[in-house]
């Protein structure tokens, strides 16, 4: 008998888990029933947060194995830190071998820190027979989804397919210390955020309904730099806010990255994707921008071009926060207000899609195989930046490549 609702368990209790949970008020096909974190106190607090949202009878579990083996849990949302990804997947699969049953696993971006880790976890879950979901929220941004649909239906249908996509994600830096450390995160801003921009660019260039293989990468060119956070003043600021283990004087990670990916469509026609990401952006807050250009049309999205704005004079003073927009940089002046970040950034539509797919027993549109392809592009971008030249796809040595930023040998 088919279940009416799935029970979801979260691994991780931090910022991104809570972001997903806030979006869950719009998900009808699954309830959040479990949370695991190595920090039991954090797990209890996050479970209480979920219960407060009334998105399920959520409890904190003492281990991954206990949660996976619970009859209340049907699928896992994997939102732990990058350096724990392989261990977490291994523990999930091992628990399955002891009689537990799961339908699928969805994981946050990036899929893995490098290609070798990505291939390992893909093989593990596929051997276990699980459905997989790669949680790329930006592909579900409602403005982007609708704009892409209309652009292809009207512009491309009349004047020809689009040939240039641009995507950027920029903000002032991550929330947690491990994001800043190349050895734990797997790199800097390129690994952390270009995973979004490269996949969004590919999505925009791919005809709706066509397989992702309908456009093929040909060449990758990239550059990385530490433009802000390696300056002495900001090195100290990072130590003060993130702890002494984040030392950009000794082990910097890039805070700026750009990449150009050349593709070819089914006819061999050239297509270009441009991606830019930054942890050194100073503005109202998180900025996501996407553009698509064709022969006689263009479309663009910018999340900071909000229809709602607030102004506070210099006499209005208060504590710093993120109540107007994520990664907010100021509390005074003219500020855009994002009405619902979980809607605008695609989390609601994303989680509805993955929950429904798992409930129906079908593979979601974004699988771990798609996530692995993104990791391959990211690692090729790092290789290009290190070698200071464009690289033909796929370069030799990709599977065992570890970026210098992750090895701790990059000097900026």
C-alpha positions in Angstrom: 0.0 0.0 0.0 1.4 3.4 -1.0 2.1 5.8 1.8 0.2 9.1 1.8 3.2 10.9 3.2 6.9 10.2 3.5 8.9 10.7 6.7 12.0 12.8 6.1 15.1 12.8 8.3 17.7 15.6 8.2 21.4 15.0 8.8 22.7 18.4 9.9 21.1 21.0 12.2 22.6 24.3 10.9 21.7 27.2 8.7 20.8 25.3 5.5 18.7 22.7 7.4 16.6 25.4 9.0 16.3 27.1 5.6 14.9 23.8 4.2 12.6 23.4 7.1 11.1 26.9 6.7 10.2 26.0 3.1 8.6 22.7 4.2 5.3 24.6 5.1 4.6 24.4 1.4 5.4 20.7 1.0 2.4 18.3 1.3 3.9 15.0 0.3 6.3 14.5 3.3 6.7 15.5 7.0 10.0 16.2 8.7 10.2 13.5 11.4 13.9 13.4 12.4 17.1 15.4 12.9 20.6 14.1 13.6 23.6 16.2 14.5 26.8 15.3 16.2 25.8 18.1 18.6 22.8 16.7 20.5 21.8 20.1 21.8 21.7 21.5 18.3 19.7 18.5 17.1 17.1 19.0 19.9 16.8 22.7 19.1 16.4 22.1 15.4 13.8 19.4 16.0 11.9 21.8 18.3 12.2 24.5 15.5 10.6 22.0 13.0 7.8 21.2 15.5 7.2 24.9 16.0 6.6 25.2 12.2 4.2 22.3 12.4 5.8 20.4 9.6 5.9 17.1 11.4 6.3 15.3 14.7 10.1 15.8 14.6 12.5 14.2 17.0 16.2 14.3 17.6 18.0 11.1 17.0 21.2 10.0 18.7 22.9 8.6 15.6 22.5 8.4 11.9 22.0 4.6 12.2 19.1 5.1 14.7 17.4 7.6 12.4 17.8 5.5 9.2 16.6 2.4 11.0 13.5 4.1 12.3 10.2 3.0 10.7 9.2 6.7 10.7 12.0 7.7 8.3 11.6 7.0 4.5 14.2 9.3 3.0 17.1 11.5 4.1 18.0 15.1 3.4 21.8 15.2 3.8 22.8 18.7 4.9 25.9 18.2 6.9 29.3 19.8 6.1 31.3 18.8 3.0 34.1 17.0 4.9 31.5 14.7 6.5 29.7 13.7 3.3 31.5 10.5 2.5 31.3 9.2 6.1 27.6 10.1 6.4 26.8 8.2 3.2 28.8 5.2 4.3 26.9 5.2 7.6 23.6 5.4 5.8 24.4 2.6 3.5 25.8 0.4 6.3 22.6 0.9 8.2 20.6 -0.2 5.2 22.6 -3.4 5.1 21.2 -4.2 8.6 17.6 -4.2 7.5 16.7 -0.6 7.3 14.6 0.6 4.3 14.9 4.0 2.6 13.4 5.3 -0.6 16.0 7.9 -1.4 18.6 10.4 -0.3 18.7 14.1 -1.3 21.9 16.0 -0.7 22.9 19.6 -0.5 25.4 21.1 -2.9 28.1 20.5 -3.9 27.7 16.7 -4.1 31.3 16.2 -3.0 34.6 18.0 -2.5 36.3 16.3 -5.5 35.6 13.8 -8.3 36.9 10.8 -6.4 34.7 11.4 -3.4 31.7 12.1 -5.7 32.1 8.8 -7.6 32.5 6.9 -4.4 29.2 8.1 -2.9 27.3 7.7 -6.2 28.4 4.1 -6.4 27.5 3.4 -2.8 23.9 4.7 -3.1 23.3 3.2 -6.6 24.5 -0.2 -5.3 22.0 0.2 -2.5 19.2 0.8 -4.9 18.3 4.3 -3.7 16.7 7.2 -5.6 18.9 10.3 -5.4 18.3 14.0 -5.4 20.8 16.8 -5.9 19.4 19.8 -4.1 20.2 22.6 -6.6 17.6 25.1 -5.4 18.4 27.8 -8.0 17.0 25.6 -10.8 13.6 25.9 -9.0 13.6 29.7 -8.6 10.1 30.6 -9.8 11.1 33.7 -11.7 13.9 31.8 -13.5 11.7 28.8 -14.3 9.0 31.0 -15.8 11.4 33.2 -17.7 13.2 30.2 -19.2 9.9 28.7 -20.2 8.7 31.8 -22.0 12.1 32.6 -23.5 12.2 29.2 -25.2 8.6 29.1 -26.1 8.5 32.5 -27.8 12.0 33.8 -28.5 13.8 30.5 -29.4 10.8 29.1 -31.3 10.9 32.1 -33.6 14.5 33.3 -33.9 16.6 30.3 -32.8 18.0 28.7 -29.6 19.8 30.8 -27.0 23.6 30.8 -27.2 24.9 32.7 -24.2 24.1 32.2 -20.5 25.4 34.1 -17.5 25.0 33.3 -13.9 26.5 34.9 -10.7 26.1 34.4 -7.0 27.7 37.0 -4.7 27.7 37.8 -1.0 30.0 38.8 1.8 31.0 35.4 3.0 29.7 32.2 4.6 28.2 31.8 8.1 30.3 29.0 9.5 34.1 28.6 10.0 34.4 25.3 8.0 33.2 27.0 4.8 36.3 29.2 4.9 38.7 26.3 5.2 39.9 24.8 1.9 40.8 21.5 3.6 37.4 21.0 5.0 35.1 22.6 2.4 37.1 21.4 -0.6 38.1 24.8 -1.9 36.9 28.4 -1.6 34.0 30.3 -3.3 34.4 28.3 -6.6 33.5 25.0 -4.9 31.0 26.6 -2.5 29.0 28.7 -5.0 30.0 28.1 -8.6 28.3 24.7 -8.3 25.0 26.8 -8.5 26.1 29.1 -11.3 27.4 26.4 -13.6 24.3 24.2 -13.3 22.0 27.2 -13.7 23.8 28.2 -16.9 23.6 24.7 -18.3 19.9 24.6 -17.3 19.1 27.8 -19.2 21.0 26.7 -22.3 19.2 23.3 -22.4 15.9 23.1 -24.3 13.0 22.4 -21.9 12.3 18.6 -22.1 15.6 17.8 -23.7 18.2 15.6 -21.8 21.1 17.4 -20.2 23.4 15.4 -22.6 21.9 17.5 -25.5 24.6 20.0 -24.9 28.1 18.8 -24.3 31.0 20.6 -22.7 34.0 21.2 -24.9 36.4 23.5 -23.0 36.7 25.1 -19.6 38.6 28.3 -18.7 38.8 29.7 -15.1 40.5 32.1 -12.8 40.5 32.4 -9.0 41.8 35.0 -6.6 41.7 36.2 -3.0 40.8 39.8 -3.5 39.6 40.8 -0.1 40.1 38.3 2.7 43.9 38.0 2.4 44.3 41.7 3.2 45.9 42.0 6.7 42.8 43.8 8.2 40.5 41.1 6.9 42.7 38.3 7.9 42.4 39.5 11.5 38.6 40.0 11.1 38.2 36.4 10.0 40.2 35.2 13.0 38.0 37.4 15.3 34.7 36.2 13.9 35.4 32.6 12.8 38.2 31.6 15.1 42.0 31.2 14.9 41.7 28.1 12.8 40.6 30.3 9.9 43.9 31.9 9.0 44.1 33.4 5.5 47.6 34.7 6.2 48.8 31.0 6.1 46.1 29.1 4.2 43.9 31.4 2.1 41.0 30.2 -0.1 39.7 32.1 -3.1 37.0 34.7 -2.5 36.5 35.3 -6.3 36.2 32.9 -9.1 35.1 33.1 -12.7 34.7 30.4 -15.4 33.7 30.1 -19.0 32.4 26.8 -20.3 32.1 26.2 -24.0 29.4 23.8 -25.0 28.1 22.4 -28.3 24.5 21.5 -29.0 23.3 18.5 -31.0 24.2 20.2 -34.3 27.7 21.2 -33.2 26.7 24.9 -32.7 28.8 26.7 -30.1 27.3 27.8 -26.8 28.9 29.8 -24.0 28.2 29.7 -20.2 29.8 32.4 -18.0 29.8 32.0 -14.3 31.1 34.4 -11.6 31.1 34.0 -7.8 32.3 36.1 -5.0 32.6 36.2 -1.2 33.9 39.8 -1.5 30.6 41.4 -2.6 29.5 44.4 -0.6 25.9 45.2 -1.2 22.5 44.8 0.4 23.0 41.0 0.7 23.0 37.8 -1.3 22.7 38.6 -5.0 21.7 35.9 -7.5 21.7 37.0 -11.1 21.0 35.1 -14.3 20.9 36.1 -18.0 20.1 34.3 -21.2 20.7 35.7 -24.6 19.6 34.5 -28.1 19.4 35.9 -31.6 16.5 38.3 -31.0 15.8 38.2 -27.3 17.3 38.3 -23.8 16.0 37.6 -20.3 17.5 38.4 -16.9 16.8 37.8 -13.2 18.3 39.6 -10.2 17.1 38.7 -6.7 18.1 42.1 -5.2 15.9 44.0 -7.7 13.0 43.6 -5.3 9.6 45.3 -5.8 9.6 46.1 -2.1 12.2 48.4 -0.5 12.7 49.9 3.0 14.6 53.1 4.0 16.0 53.8 7.4 17.8 57.0 8.2 21.1 57.2 10.1 19.1 57.9 13.3 17.5 54.4 13.1 20.1 52.2 14.8 19.9 48.6 16.0 21.6 45.3 16.1 23.0 43.6 13.0 20.9 40.8 11.5 19.5 39.2 8.4 15.9 40.1 8.7 15.6 41.9 5.3 17.8 39.6 3.1 20.2 36.8 3.6 23.9 37.9 4.1 22.6 41.4 4.9 25.4 44.0 5.1 23.6 47.0 6.5 20.7 48.1 8.7 20.4 51.7 7.3 19.7 53.3 4.0 17.6 52.0 1.1 17.4 48.2 1.3 15.5 45.7 -0.8 13.2 43.3 1.0 12.8 39.8 -0.2 9.3 38.8 0.8 10.0 35.1 1.0 13.5 33.9 0.5 12.5 30.2 0.6 10.1 30.9 -2.4 12.4 33.3 -4.4 15.5 31.1 -4.0 13.6 28.0 -5.1 13.6 26.0 -1.9 9.8 25.5 -1.7 9.5 24.2 -5.3 12.7 22.2 -5.0 11.5 20.3 -1.9 8.0 19.7 -3.3 9.6 18.2 -6.4 12.0 15.9 -4.5 9.4 14.8 -1.9 6.8 14.0 -4.6 9.3 12.1 -6.7 10.4 10.0 -3.8 6.8 9.4 -2.8 6.0 8.2 -6.3 9.2 6.1 -6.5 10.6 7.9 -9.5 14.0 9.5 -10.1 14.0 13.4 -9.6 15.2 15.6 -12.4 18.4 16.4 -10.6 20.1 13.2 -9.5 23.5 12.5 -7.9 24.8 11.8 -11.4 23.9 15.4 -12.3 25.7 16.5 -9.1 28.8 14.5 -10.1 28.9 16.2 -13.5 28.9 19.6 -11.7 31.8 18.4 -9.5 33.7 17.4 -12.7 33.2 20.9 -14.1 34.3 22.5 -10.8 37.5 20.5 -10.6 38.3 21.3 -14.3 37.8 25.0 -13.5 40.3 24.6 -10.6 42.7 22.8 -12.9 42.4 25.6 -15.5 43.0 28.3 -12.9 46.1 26.5 -11.6 47.5 25.9 -15.0 46.5 29.3 -16.3 45.1 28.0 -19.5 41.9 26.8 -21.1 41.4 23.0 -20.9 39.7 20.7 -23.3 37.0 18.5 -21.8 37.6 16.1 -20.0 41.2 16.7 -18.9 43.5 13.9 -17.9 43.9 13.3 -14.2 40.5 14.8 -13.3 39.4 11.8 -11.2 42.3 12.1 -8.7 42.7 15.9 -8.8 42.6 17.8 -5.5 42.7 21.6 -5.8 45.7 23.4 -4.3 43.3 25.4 -2.1 42.0 22.1 -0.6 45.6 20.8 -0.2 46.6 24.0 1.7 49.4 24.9 -0.8 47.6 27.7 -2.7 49.0 31.1 -1.8 46.5 33.4 -3.5 
